[in-house]
Amino acid sequence: MSVISIYLPIFGILFLVLSIRAALTRRRLQIAVGDDGNIEMKRAMRVHANFIEYVPISVLLIYFLEQATGGVVWAHVLCLALVVGRVSHAYGVSQVKENLRFRVAGMALTFFVIASASVRLAIANF
């Protein structure tokens, strides 16, 4: 069994939580489409979109790295970093009075995952 298959359900649940949160915010604020200039709606949309923008490529890189190298421990490290990073980022950006530390930590962990997996995969293929 691939390490990534352990973490995919976690990412799936996080995706659902962010999706439902955005939908409930949309309903509560009575905004059918777009953000209507509402900062809370903008933040809910960006948290959801940012997850969609970064998680798929990260998961693919980790999966292919694990398959190419058999690096189970490294796959766990990267997956855990991605989970922590995405939760931290989502929490930080969700706050109207944002504490940038959560956002920055989340993006730093996510970039670490993408960069590490990319470099290790490139090395494994040469």
VENHU-V179707 format. One record per residue. N is the residue number from 1. RES is the residue in three letters. PHI is phi in whole degrees, -180 to 180 (999 if undefined). OMEGA is omega in radians with two decimals (* if undefined). D_FIRST is the distance of its C-alpha to the first C-alpha in Angstrom with 2 decimals. Layout:
BEGIN
N/RES/PHI/OMEGA/D_FIRST, N/RES/PHI/OMEGA/D_FIRST
END
This chain:
BEGIN
1/MET/999/3.13/0.00, 2/SER/-76/3.10/3.78, 3/VAL/-59/-3.08/6.53, 4/ILE/-60/3.14/8.58, 5/SER/-67/3.05/7.18, 6/ILE/-73/-3.03/8.60, 7/TYR/-93/-3.14/11.73, 8/LEU/-57/3.08/12.40, 9/PRO/-62/3.09/14.01, 10/ILE/-64/3.11/16.13, 11/PHE/-65/3.09/17.31, 12/GLY/-62/3.12/18.01, 13/ILE/-66/3.08/20.10, 14/LEU/-59/3.11/21.84, 15/PHE/-60/3.12/22.71, 16/LEU/-63/3.12/24.17, 17/VAL/-59/-3.13/26.11, 18/LEU/-67/3.11/27.59, 19/SER/-65/-3.14/28.40, 20/ILE/-66/3.11/30.09, 21/ARG/-60/3.12/31.89, 22/ALA/-65/3.14/33.28, 23/ALA/-65/3.13/34.32, 24/LEU/-67/3.07/36.03, 25/THR/-63/3.11/37.78, 26/ARG/-59/-3.13/38.93, 27/ARG/-67/-3.12/40.27, 28/ARG/-61/-3.12/41.96, 29/LEU/-87/-3.14/43.64, 30/GLN/57/3.10/44.45, 31/ILE/-116/-3.06/43.15, 32/ALA/-75/-3.08/42.08, 33/VAL/-138/3.11/41.21, 34/GLY/74/-3.09/40.87, 35/ASP/-119/3.11/41.70, 36/ASP/54/3.12/45.50, 37/GLY/76/-3.11/45.97, 38/ASN/-87/-3.06/44.44, 39/ILE/-65/3.12/42.67, 40/GLU/-65/3.11/40.44, 41/MET/-68/3.11/39.29, 42/LYS/-58/-3.12/38.82, 43/ARG/-67/3.12/36.62, 44/ALA/-62/3.12/34.45, 45/MET/-66/-3.11/34.10, 46/ARG/-69/3.10/33.28, 47/VAL/-61/-3.14/30.63, 48/HIS/-64/-3.11/28.89, 49/ALA/-65/-3.12/29.49, 50/ASN/-64/3.07/28.45, 51/PHE/-59/-3.13/25.01, 52/ILE/-65/-3.10/24.72, 53/GLU/-73/-3.00/26.08, 54/TYR/-106/-3.04/23.73, 55/VAL/-67/-3.10/20.31, 56/PRO/-58/-3.13/19.32, 57/ILE/-67/3.12/20.21, 58/SER/-63/-3.13/18.65, 59/VAL/-64/3.11/15.21, 60/LEU/-62/3.13/15.55, 61/LEU/-61/3.13/16.75, 62/ILE/-64/-3.14/13.99, 63/TYR/-60/-3.11/11.33, 64/PHE/-67/3.07/13.58, 65/LEU/-63/3.13/14.39, 66/GLU/-61/-3.14/10.95, 67/GLN/-67/-3.08/10.73, 68/ALA/-75/-3.02/14.35, 69/THR/-117/-3.04/14.48, 70/GLY/70/-3.09/11.32, 71/GLY/-77/-3.09/12.77, 72/VAL/-65/-3.12/10.33, 73/VAL/-63/3.14/13.54, 74/TRP/-64/3.09/15.11, 75/ALA/-63/3.08/12.38, 76/HIS/-63/-3.14/12.84, 77/VAL/-59/-3.12/16.56, 78/LEU/-66/3.13/16.73, 79/CYS/-65/3.11/14.89, 80/LEU/-63/3.10/17.16, 81/ALA/-62/3.14/20.11, 82/LEU/-67/3.11/19.53, 83/VAL/-61/-3.13/19.43, 84/VAL/-62/-3.14/22.53, 85/GLY/-62/-3.13/24.18, 86/ARG/-69/3.10/23.87, 87/VAL/-68/3.12/25.11, 88/SER/-60/3.14/27.89, 89/HIS/-63/-3.13/28.93, 90/ALA/-61/3.13/28.99, 91/TYR/-63/-3.10/31.05, 92/GLY/-61/-3.09/33.41, 93/VAL/-72/-3.13/34.14, 94/SER/-68/-3.08/34.54, 95/GLN/-80/3.11/37.52, 96/VAL/-63/3.02/40.88, 97/LYS/-95/-2.96/42.20, 98/GLU/-72/2.95/39.29, 99/ASN/-96/-3.02/38.50, 100/LEU/-60/-3.12/37.34, 101/ARG/-59/3.13/35.46, 102/PHE/-67/3.14/32.52, 103/ARG/-64/-3.11/32.48, 104/VAL/-64/3.11/32.87, 105/ALA/-62/3.13/30.21, 106/GLY/-63/3.13/27.75, 107/MET/-70/3.12/28.59, 108/ALA/-62/3.11/28.63, 109/LEU/-65/3.13/25.07, 110/THR/-65/3.11/23.94, 111/PHE/-65/3.07/25.94, 112/PHE/-58/-3.14/24.57, 113/VAL/-61/-3.10/20.98, 114/ILE/-64/-3.12/22.14, 115/ALA/-66/-3.12/24.41, 116/SER/-62/-3.13/22.12, 117/ALA/-65/-3.13/19.22, 118/SER/-64/-3.12/21.89, 119/VAL/-66/-3.13/23.72, 120/ARG/-63/3.12/20.84, 121/LEU/-68/3.11/19.51, 122/ALA/-62/3.13/23.12, 123/ILE/-64/-3.14/23.63, 124/ALA/-64/-3.11/20.57, 125/ASN/-92/3.12/22.02, 126/PHE/-116/*/25.47
END
